[in-house]
């Protein structure tokens, strides 16, 4: 039997930022949960938006190897593995 371990011992914290506080109005890659395919478990599309137009929910930076899991609408089973091309995007 495997010992119980707190999840914080197994995962890394997510890096966060607030695009709306950016000093410059530049483009960044944003991934909304609706961009995650329930069938392929991949991010199917991204959008490039200006920092000053970012939705308030755009806060978490992702990196290669991360796994996105929707906690907002878990019944949609929106889960995706992050590939190299999405490293540094915001979700």
N, C-alpha and C positions, 0 to 999 in steps of 0.2 A: 504494500500500500504506500502510495506517495504521500509525503508530508504536505500539509496545507501551508501555503506561502502567500503573503499579502501581495496583491497585484502590483503594487508600487515597487516591489523587488524584482519584477519581471519585465517591466516596461519603462520607457523613458518618458519624461514630461514633454508635452507639446510646446514648441516655441510659439509665442503669440506676438502680434503687433496690431496697431490700429492704423490702417491706411488713411483714415480721415485726419490723422494728426501729422501726416507727412508734410514736410516743408516745401516739397516740389509736387507738382501735379503730373505724375508720370504713369505710364501704363504698367499694369501687373497682371499676371495670370490668375484668374479666379475660377474655382470649381464649385458649382452648386450641387447639392445632393441629387437634383433632377438629372444631372449629367452622368450619373452612375447607372450602368446597365444592370438590371436585375438578372438578366440571362447570362451575360458574359463575365459579370463581376469585374468590369473594367470601366475606367472613366472614358466615356465615348466622345465628349466634347468639352472644351474649355472656352472661356471668353476672356478677352483682354479689355480691361476697364481702367479708367483713370482713378488715381487714388482718391480724389475729391468726390468721386461718384460711387464709391464703394458702398455696398449694403452694410448695414450695421452688424450683420452676422459674420462678415468677412474678417476673421481674426487669427485663424490658425495657419501656421506655416507647415508645409509637409515636406518630407524628404523621401528619397528613393528607399523602398522597402517598407514604408509605412503601410498600414492597413486602415482604410477609412471604414467606419461603421456609423451608420445613421442612428442617432439616439432620439431624433425628433419624431420620425415616423418609422419605428422599427418593424412594423408590419410589412413595409415595402421591401425589406430584406436588401437594402442598398448597402452593399459591401464591395470594396475594391482594393486591390493591391496597387501600390504606387510604383510606376516605372521610372526609369531614368529621365525620360522626357518631361516629367512633371515635378522634378526636384525643385523645391523653392517656391512652388505655387501656393496660393492661399485658398483655404476652404472655409 
